[in-house]
């Protein structure tokens, strides 16, 4: 098992049976893809898209007042539980 650690990302190559999996963690988000189904470029774009969505969501939340922010968090928690 090979692990490369940097301050913002980690890469891990996992061997499971005859398959190789690449796990990339970027700012707390982890994506694992099998060798046959993903290239490094697709993993990188998936990570960047996910980070962009996270930043958009955070900036939207920061723009709300305290009451709206509280209501939105309750609604999201309720939807998550369903």
C-alpha positions as CSV (number, residue, x, y, z in Angstrom):
1,X,0.0,0.0,0.0
2,X,1.4,3.3,-1.1
3,X,0.4,6.5,0.7
4,X,1.5,10.0,-0.3
5,X,0.6,12.7,2.2
6,X,0.4,16.4,1.5
7,X,-1.1,19.2,3.6
8,X,-4.3,19.3,1.6
9,X,-4.7,16.0,-0.2
10,X,-3.9,12.3,0.3
11,X,-3.7,9.6,-2.4
12,X,-3.9,6.0,-1.6
13,X,-3.6,3.0,-3.9
14,X,-5.6,0.0,-2.6
15,X,-5.3,-3.5,-4.0
16,X,-8.4,-5.7,-3.5
17,X,-8.2,-9.0,-5.3
18,X,-7.4,-8.3,-8.9
19,X,-8.7,-4.7,-8.8
20,X,-6.8,-1.6,-8.1
21,X,-8.6,1.3,-6.4
22,X,-7.3,4.9,-6.2
23,X,-8.7,6.8,-3.2
24,X,-8.1,10.5,-3.3
25,X,-9.1,12.7,-0.3
26,X,-9.2,16.4,-0.9
27,X,-10.2,18.8,1.9
28,X,-12.2,16.2,3.7
29,X,-13.9,14.6,0.7
30,X,-12.9,11.2,-0.4
31,X,-13.5,9.5,-3.7
32,X,-12.6,5.9,-4.5
33,X,-12.7,4.6,-8.0
34,X,-11.7,1.2,-9.5
35,X,-9.0,1.1,-12.1
36,X,-11.3,0.0,-14.9
37,X,-13.9,2.8,-14.3
38,X,-12.0,6.0,-13.7
39,X,-9.0,8.0,-14.9
40,X,-7.0,10.4,-12.8
41,X,-8.6,13.3,-14.9
42,X,-12.1,12.2,-14.1
43,X,-11.2,11.8,-10.4
44,X,-9.7,15.3,-10.3
45,X,-12.7,16.9,-12.0
46,X,-15.1,15.2,-9.6
47,X,-13.1,16.4,-6.7
48,X,-12.9,20.0,-8.0
49,X,-16.7,20.0,-8.9
50,X,-17.5,18.8,-5.4
51,X,-15.3,21.4,-3.8
52,X,-16.9,24.1,-6.0
53,X,-20.4,23.0,-4.9
54,X,-19.3,23.1,-1.2
55,X,-17.9,26.6,-1.6
56,X,-21.1,27.8,-3.3
57,X,-23.2,26.3,-0.5
58,X,-21.0,27.9,2.2
59,X,-21.2,31.3,0.6
60,X,-25.0,31.1,0.2
61,X,-25.3,30.2,3.9
62,X,-23.0,33.0,5.0
63,X,-25.3,35.4,3.1
64,X,-28.4,34.5,5.1
65,X,-29.4,36.1,8.4
66,X,-29.3,34.1,11.6
67,X,-33.0,33.1,11.5
68,X,-32.9,32.0,7.8
69,X,-29.6,30.1,8.4
70,X,-31.2,28.3,11.4
71,X,-34.3,27.3,9.4
72,X,-32.2,26.2,6.4
73,X,-30.0,24.0,8.6
74,X,-33.1,22.4,10.2
75,X,-34.7,21.7,6.8
76,X,-31.5,20.2,5.5
77,X,-31.1,18.0,8.6
78,X,-34.7,16.9,8.3
79,X,-34.2,16.0,4.6
80,X,-31.0,14.2,5.5
81,X,-32.8,12.0,8.0
82,X,-35.5,10.9,5.5
